[in-house]
Amino acid sequence: MLRTRVLSAIVMIPVVAGALYLGGWWFTAAILLVAGLAASEFYTLLREANLSANRFLGWGMIATFILAAMQMSWKPWLDFAFTFLLLLSLVWHMLQKDRAAPGNDWVATVAGTLYFGWLGSRFVALRMLPDGLWWVALALLSTWITDSGAYFVGRRWGRRKLAPRLSPKKTWEGAIGGWIVGVALTPLVAWAFGLPPLHGLIVGALVATVAPFGDLAESMFKRQVSAKDSSNLIPGHGGMLDRIDSLLFVVPIVYYYVVLIV
Protein backbone atom coordinates (compact mmCIF):
# COMPACT_ATOMS: atom_id res chain seq x y z
CA MET A 1 0.00 0.00 0.00
CA LEU A 2 2.75 2.47 0.94
CA ARG A 3 4.71 1.52 -2.19
CA THR A 4 1.67 2.21 -4.37
CA ARG A 5 1.13 5.56 -2.67
CA VAL A 6 4.75 6.53 -3.28
CA LEU A 7 4.66 5.50 -6.95
CA SER A 8 1.47 7.48 -7.53
CA ALA A 9 3.02 10.49 -5.83
CA ILE A 10 6.09 10.24 -8.07
CA VAL A 11 3.78 10.53 -11.08
CA MET A 12 1.56 13.28 -9.67
CA ILE A 13 4.15 15.63 -8.18
CA PRO A 14 5.77 16.70 -11.51
CA VAL A 15 2.32 17.33 -13.01
CA VAL A 16 1.23 19.46 -10.05
CA ALA A 17 4.56 21.30 -9.94
CA GLY A 18 4.45 21.99 -13.68
CA ALA A 19 0.93 23.45 -13.61
CA LEU A 20 1.79 25.50 -10.53
CA TYR A 21 4.98 26.86 -12.07
CA LEU A 22 3.32 27.79 -15.37
CA GLY A 23 0.45 29.52 -13.58
CA GLY A 24 -2.11 31.49 -15.57
CA TRP A 25 -4.47 29.45 -17.70
CA TRP A 26 -2.42 26.29 -17.21
CA PHE A 27 -2.95 26.37 -13.47
CA THR A 28 -6.57 27.47 -13.85
CA ALA A 29 -7.26 24.58 -16.23
CA ALA A 30 -5.69 22.18 -13.74
CA ILE A 31 -7.89 23.53 -10.94
CA LEU A 32 -10.99 23.28 -13.15
CA LEU A 33 -10.15 19.63 -13.85
CA VAL A 34 -9.39 18.81 -10.22
CA ALA A 35 -12.51 20.58 -8.94
CA GLY A 36 -14.67 18.89 -11.58
CA LEU A 37 -13.37 15.41 -10.70
CA ALA A 38 -13.74 16.01 -6.96
CA ALA A 39 -17.26 17.36 -7.45
CA SER A 40 -18.20 14.31 -9.51
CA GLU A 41 -16.99 12.04 -6.69
CA PHE A 42 -18.88 14.16 -4.16
CA TYR A 43 -22.13 13.94 -6.11
CA THR A 44 -21.65 10.17 -6.49
CA LEU A 45 -21.24 9.83 -2.72
CA LEU A 46 -24.42 11.85 -2.17
CA ARG A 47 -26.31 9.59 -4.57
CA GLU A 48 -25.61 6.73 -2.14
CA ALA A 49 -27.47 8.84 0.45
CA ASN A 50 -30.41 9.13 -1.99
CA LEU A 51 -29.55 12.70 -2.98
CA SER A 52 -29.68 13.24 -6.73
CA ALA A 53 -27.68 16.35 -7.57
CA ASN A 54 -27.44 17.69 -11.12
CA ARG A 55 -23.71 17.43 -11.70
CA PHE A 56 -23.75 19.23 -15.06
CA LEU A 57 -25.31 22.37 -13.61
CA GLY A 58 -23.02 21.96 -10.59
CA TRP A 59 -19.95 21.82 -12.84
CA GLY A 60 -21.13 24.95 -14.65
CA MET A 61 -21.51 26.92 -11.44
CA ILE A 62 -18.15 25.66 -10.16
CA ALA A 63 -16.50 26.92 -13.35
CA THR A 64 -17.95 30.42 -12.90
CA PHE A 65 -16.25 30.77 -9.51
CA ILE A 66 -12.87 29.52 -10.71
CA LEU A 67 -12.84 31.50 -13.96
CA ALA A 68 -13.81 34.70 -12.11
CA ALA A 69 -10.75 34.33 -9.90
CA MET A 70 -8.55 34.10 -12.99
CA GLN A 71 -10.15 36.77 -15.20
CA MET A 72 -11.74 39.57 -13.17
CA SER A 73 -12.78 41.40 -16.35
CA TRP A 74 -15.16 38.51 -17.06
CA LYS A 75 -16.79 38.76 -13.64
CA PRO A 76 -20.03 40.55 -14.70
CA TRP A 77 -20.71 37.90 -17.33
CA LEU A 78 -19.71 35.09 -14.98
CA ASP A 79 -21.98 36.52 -12.27
CA PHE A 80 -24.80 36.44 -14.81
CA ALA A 81 -23.92 32.87 -15.79
CA PHE A 82 -23.88 31.75 -12.14
CA THR A 83 -27.22 33.44 -11.46
CA PHE A 84 -28.77 31.84 -14.54
CA LEU A 85 -27.44 28.38 -13.67
CA LEU A 86 -28.52 28.73 -10.04
CA LEU A 87 -32.08 29.58 -11.04
CA LEU A 88 -32.05 26.90 -13.73
CA SER A 89 -30.96 24.32 -11.18
CA LEU A 90 -33.85 25.26 -8.92
CA VAL A 91 -36.33 24.96 -11.79
CA TRP A 92 -34.79 21.68 -12.97
CA HIS A 93 -35.10 20.05 -9.54
CA MET A 94 -38.59 21.49 -9.17
CA LEU A 95 -39.65 19.61 -12.30
CA GLN A 96 -38.32 16.20 -11.21
CA LYS A 97 -41.67 14.56 -10.47
CA ASP A 98 -40.12 11.18 -9.64
CA ARG A 99 -38.13 12.61 -6.71
CA ALA A 100 -39.72 12.57 -3.25
CA ALA A 101 -37.56 15.42 -1.89
CA PRO A 102 -36.38 17.57 -4.83
CA GLY A 103 -35.51 20.43 -2.47
CA ASN A 104 -32.89 18.25 -0.82
CA ASP A 105 -31.48 17.36 -4.24
CA TRP A 106 -31.17 21.06 -5.10
CA VAL A 107 -29.38 21.77 -1.83
CA ALA A 108 -26.94 18.96 -2.68
CA THR A 109 -26.26 20.50 -6.10
CA VAL A 110 -25.58 23.95 -4.65
CA ALA A 111 -23.51 22.57 -1.77
CA GLY A 112 -21.11 21.03 -4.29
CA THR A 113 -20.74 24.33 -6.14
CA LEU A 114 -19.71 26.12 -2.94
CA TYR A 115 -17.50 23.30 -1.70
CA PHE A 116 -15.50 23.00 -4.92
CA GLY A 117 -16.28 26.24 -6.74
CA TRP A 118 -15.83 28.92 -4.11
CA LEU A 119 -13.11 27.11 -2.14
CA GLY A 120 -11.45 25.91 -5.35
CA SER A 121 -11.37 29.46 -6.71
CA ARG A 122 -9.09 30.45 -3.81
CA PHE A 123 -6.35 28.26 -5.33
CA VAL A 124 -6.36 30.44 -8.44
CA ALA A 125 -6.74 33.66 -6.43
CA LEU A 126 -3.71 32.77 -4.31
CA ARG A 127 -1.62 31.89 -7.36
CA MET A 128 -2.51 35.26 -8.95
CA LEU A 129 -1.05 37.24 -6.02
CA PRO A 130 2.52 38.59 -6.01
CA ASP A 131 4.75 35.66 -4.99
CA GLY A 132 1.65 33.51 -5.46
CA LEU A 133 3.73 30.66 -6.84
CA TRP A 134 5.60 30.37 -3.54
CA TRP A 135 2.55 30.86 -1.33
CA VAL A 136 0.65 28.08 -3.10
CA ALA A 137 3.74 25.86 -2.96
CA LEU A 138 4.10 26.61 0.75
CA ALA A 139 0.43 25.74 1.37
CA LEU A 140 0.75 22.46 -0.55
CA LEU A 141 4.01 21.36 1.03
CA SER A 142 2.96 22.38 4.54
CA THR A 143 -0.23 20.33 4.14
CA TRP A 144 1.65 17.28 2.85
CA ILE A 145 4.25 17.59 5.62
CA THR A 146 1.50 17.80 8.26
CA ASP A 147 -0.44 14.90 6.76
CA SER A 148 2.70 12.76 6.49
CA GLY A 149 3.70 13.53 10.06
CA ALA A 150 0.23 12.62 11.28
CA TYR A 151 0.22 9.41 9.23
CA PHE A 152 3.56 8.07 10.46
CA VAL A 153 3.16 9.19 14.08
CA GLY A 154 -0.37 7.79 14.13
CA ARG A 155 0.77 4.45 12.75
CA ARG A 156 3.57 4.16 15.28
CA TRP A 157 2.07 5.61 18.46
CA GLY A 158 -1.63 6.20 17.76
CA ARG A 159 -3.91 4.90 20.51
CA ARG A 160 -6.65 7.43 21.34
CA LYS A 161 -9.29 7.93 18.63
CA LEU A 162 -9.65 11.53 17.47
CA ALA A 163 -13.14 11.37 15.93
CA PRO A 164 -14.29 7.73 15.71
CA ARG A 165 -17.74 8.73 14.43
CA LEU A 166 -16.15 10.34 11.36
CA SER A 167 -12.75 8.69 10.89
CA PRO A 168 -12.03 5.50 12.86
CA LYS A 169 -8.29 5.46 12.08
CA LYS A 170 -7.35 8.99 13.08
CA THR A 171 -5.82 9.41 16.52
CA TRP A 172 -4.97 12.26 18.84
CA GLU A 173 -1.34 11.17 18.81
CA GLY A 174 -1.25 11.39 15.02
CA ALA A 175 -2.95 14.80 14.99
CA ILE A 176 -0.56 16.21 17.58
CA GLY A 177 2.46 14.68 15.83
CA GLY A 178 1.35 16.13 12.51
CA TRP A 179 0.87 19.55 14.11
CA ILE A 180 4.36 19.53 15.62
CA VAL A 181 6.01 18.37 12.40
CA GLY A 182 4.10 20.91 10.31
CA VAL A 183 4.90 23.84 12.58
CA ALA A 184 8.56 22.81 12.86
CA LEU A 185 9.27 22.31 9.16
CA THR A 186 7.10 24.89 7.39
CA PRO A 187 9.38 27.85 8.36
CA LEU A 188 12.27 26.01 6.69
CA VAL A 189 10.22 25.57 3.54
CA ALA A 190 9.25 29.26 3.62
CA TRP A 191 12.92 30.25 3.98
CA ALA A 192 13.85 28.02 1.02
CA PHE A 193 11.18 29.80 -1.06
CA GLY A 194 12.44 33.25 -0.08
CA LEU A 195 9.46 33.94 2.19
CA PRO A 196 9.91 35.27 5.75
CA PRO A 197 10.34 32.33 8.17
CA LEU A 198 8.03 34.07 10.69
CA HIS A 199 5.21 33.93 8.15
CA GLY A 200 6.19 30.31 7.55
CA LEU A 201 5.80 29.60 11.24
CA ILE A 202 2.36 31.20 11.36
CA VAL A 203 1.25 29.49 8.14
CA GLY A 204 2.57 26.19 9.50
CA ALA A 205 0.46 26.60 12.64
CA LEU A 206 -2.62 27.59 10.62
CA VAL A 207 -2.21 24.72 8.17
CA ALA A 208 -1.55 22.13 10.88
CA THR A 209 -4.66 23.33 12.74
CA VAL A 210 -7.17 23.44 9.87
CA ALA A 211 -5.94 20.57 7.67
CA PRO A 212 -7.43 17.82 9.90
CA PHE A 213 -10.83 19.52 9.69
CA GLY A 214 -10.69 19.34 5.90
CA ASP A 215 -9.97 15.64 6.13
CA LEU A 216 -12.76 15.08 8.65
CA ALA A 217 -15.22 17.09 6.54
CA GLU A 218 -14.81 14.63 3.68
CA SER A 219 -14.94 11.71 6.11
CA MET A 220 -18.29 13.02 7.32
CA PHE A 221 -19.74 12.45 3.86
CA LYS A 222 -17.98 9.13 3.27
CA ARG A 223 -19.02 7.59 6.59
CA GLN A 224 -22.62 8.62 5.99
CA VAL A 225 -22.68 6.25 3.01
CA SER A 226 -20.12 3.74 4.38
CA ALA A 227 -17.50 4.56 1.73
CA LYS A 228 -13.78 4.11 2.37
CA ASP A 229 -12.59 6.37 -0.45
CA SER A 230 -14.30 8.92 -2.69
CA SER A 231 -13.27 6.77 -5.69
CA ASN A 232 -10.39 4.59 -6.90
CA LEU A 233 -9.09 7.16 -9.38
CA ILE A 234 -5.55 7.37 -7.96
CA PRO A 235 -3.91 4.05 -6.98
CA GLY A 236 -3.03 4.01 -3.30
CA HIS A 237 -4.63 7.41 -2.69
CA GLY A 238 -8.32 6.87 -3.43
CA GLY A 239 -10.09 9.62 -5.32
CA MET A 240 -9.37 13.23 -6.19
CA LEU A 241 -11.46 14.41 -3.25
CA ASP A 242 -9.33 12.26 -0.95
CA ARG A 243 -6.27 14.17 -2.21
CA ILE A 244 -7.62 17.71 -1.89
CA ASP A 245 -9.93 17.48 1.15
CA SER A 246 -7.40 19.12 3.49
CA LEU A 247 -6.32 21.64 0.85
CA LEU A 248 -9.89 22.89 0.46
CA PHE A 249 -9.56 24.18 4.03
CA VAL A 250 -5.89 25.12 3.90
CA VAL A 251 -5.59 27.17 0.70
CA PRO A 252 -8.45 29.60 1.49
CA ILE A 253 -6.97 30.19 4.96
CA VAL A 254 -3.52 30.86 3.49
CA TYR A 255 -5.03 33.13 0.83
CA TYR A 256 -6.81 35.33 3.37
CA TYR A 257 -3.74 35.33 5.62
CA VAL A 258 -1.65 36.69 2.73
CA VAL A 259 -4.30 39.22 1.65
CA LEU A 260 -5.23 40.51 5.11
CA ILE A 261 -2.03 40.11 7.14
CA VAL A 262 1.12 39.90 5.01
Order of alpha helices (4+ residues) and beta strands (2+ residues): alpha-alpha-alpha-alpha-alpha-alpha-alpha-beta-beta-alpha-alpha-alpha-alpha
